[in-house]
Amino acid sequence: PNRIYDADCIRHTMQYWSKGVSMIANKREIGNKYVTFLKDCGGWNNIRQGFEFHAMVAWVTNRTLVIPPD
């Protein structure tokens, strides 16, 4: 219960991307592979979050991010 108010615990939880960034050091060559991002009919923030997730996955897995032209 006290961890809820612990600043270090909160900061660690909010920095969700740090685990993905640490995986970059162990990245292996995959080849010519792709990750596609298709926006949905959600609001702007949902689309932004989806894009951030797909961009991180493409970066961590060393793939090319494909974005539709519209």
C-alpha positions in Angstrom: 0.0 0.0 0.0 2.8 2.5 0.7 4.4 1.9 -2.7 1.4 3.8 -4.2 2.9 7.0 -2.8 6.5 6.1 -3.5 7.9 8.6 -6.1 10.5 6.1 -7.4 7.8 3.5 -7.9 5.5 5.9 -9.7 8.4 7.2 -11.9 9.4 3.6 -12.8 5.8 2.7 -13.7 5.3 5.8 -15.9 8.5 5.2 -17.9 7.0 2.2 -19.7 9.3 2.7 -22.7 12.5 2.1 -20.8 12.2 -1.7 -21.1 11.9 -1.5 -24.9 14.9 0.9 -25.1 17.0 -1.5 -23.0 16.2 -4.3 -25.5 17.9 -2.4 -28.3 21.4 -3.4 -27.0 20.4 -7.1 -27.5 18.8 -6.5 -30.9 19.6 -9.1 -33.6 19.3 -8.8 -37.3 16.0 -10.0 -38.6 16.1 -9.2 -42.2 13.7 -7.5 -44.5 10.5 -7.5 -42.4 7.8 -5.0 -41.8 5.3 -3.7 -39.2 2.2 -2.0 -40.6 0.3 0.8 -38.9 -3.3 1.4 -39.8 -5.2 4.1 -38.0 -8.6 3.4 -36.7 -11.7 5.6 -36.3 -10.7 6.5 -32.8 -9.8 9.9 -31.5 -6.5 11.7 -32.2 -4.9 10.6 -28.9 -5.8 6.9 -29.5 -4.3 7.1 -33.0 -1.1 8.8 -31.5 -0.7 6.1 -28.9 -1.2 3.4 -31.5 1.5 5.0 -33.7 3.9 5.3 -30.7 3.4 1.6 -30.0 4.0 0.5 -33.6 7.0 2.7 -33.9 8.6 1.2 -30.8 7.9 -2.3 -32.0 9.4 -1.6 -35.4 12.5 0.0 -33.7 13.0 -2.8 -31.2 12.5 -5.6 -33.7 14.6 -3.8 -36.4 11.7 -3.8 -38.9 10.5 -1.1 -41.3 7.3 0.8 -40.2 4.8 1.0 -43.1 2.3 3.8 -42.8 -0.6 4.2 -45.2 -0.6 7.3 -47.4 -3.9 8.8 -46.1 
